[in-house]
């Protein structure tokens, strides 16, 4: 059972058919009840008219054998006295079967008065040997010279029951056909509506099997609930493709960047092993330091790509951090009027300053200046860290490229110019809600400006 109705199309068809079936059942029942009530009211009216016509004649003293409404075969009439005995009946009326009469009916009537109340009941009557169902109306009347009597007049119910039976038969035949049409239309419409979903599923399965993240699932032009998931799926595939491509590029760049210092260090060690007097200890130490920094950069890149962000609620004193990073680098001066705090990770922001200082020292002629200040007030307050050198600066066309990972502006530049430092610096700045840009320094070199939101306590908000 679960496998048979496991598809959405089958469930939608079954649900729609059940809903329509319940609605048709309710509507059909209401129609039959209304039809029966209407026909019953008509029979009540015919029976009452006949009963009151006879009662009117009795009220003026017309004898039983001269009553004019007693010869209608379609509306049998019987007159019953207070004891329940028949005193007059229509011709060919053999018997009637109705609920017991009210013995007290008509006791409070004056001579010649007709009761205003009419009582109705279902019963049967046998006329000329044929028994049929009738709707009887009972009216009490008192003649001018006699006791109270009750006039029973019947209206046949064959037409009412025939109409109800015909309507019921039509419903029993028509409703299943209508339900079959509803089920078929729902099945076809649902299949057409879900056809794009099947196309998306097949393409997704093909993408999974081929591992080709450049492929995309088809997007219908309907702009409905089916088209929107297809667009979201393609966005997810695009993000996944970009992530995989970034990971591949990271591995390729890392292996390329690591190859040079490792090869240089190995060469120096091999030369030193063969000729100890030719060992370049300083060069080996420099290569080792560069390799260590590159490994740290690669580790931080991996953490950033994995989604590592700043620690919520942590504060960093940028002035103290700048002086700490400048302490081990000759030629760097730090100027700040007062402490400036930003929210975030001290380790990551320290790495940003270290990368900016290392980059500035590689290109500076005489020195590097660092300035830390606070701009703005309230929610717009920003901590600004400026690192400026007096080197050749960065061409305008390359001021965005230098923030790409492992970029080299000049293939002929020295080995020390490689790495991912500036790319890491911008990534960290963005993850801390800030920016990192480059412009012209007053001394003619490059001026890097790091802008971060000022740390705010909960009480300052």
Secondary structure, 3 states (H helix, E strand, C coil): CCCCCCCHHHHHHHHHHHHHHHHHHHHHHHHHHHHHHHHHHHHHHHHHHHHHHHHHHHHCCCCHHHCHHHHCCCCCEEEEECCCCEEEECCCEEEEECCCCCCCCCCCCCCCCECCCCEEEEEEEEECCEEEEEEEEEEEEECCCCCEEEEEEEEECHHHHHHHHHHHHHHHHHHHHHHHHHHHHHHHHHHHHHHHHHHHHHHHHHHHHHCCCCCCCCCCCCCCHHHHHHHHHHHHHHHHHHHHHHHHHHHHHHHHHHHHHHHHHHHHHHHHHHCHHHCCHHHHHHHHHHHHHHHHHHHHHHHHHCCCCCCCCCEEEHHHHHHHHHHCCCCEEEEECCCCEEECCHHHHHHHHHHHHHHHHHHCCCCEEEEEEEECCHHHCEEEEEEEECCCCCCHHHCCHHHCCCCCCCCCCCHHHCCCHHHHHHHHHHHCCCEEEEEECCCCCEEEEEEEEECCCHHHC
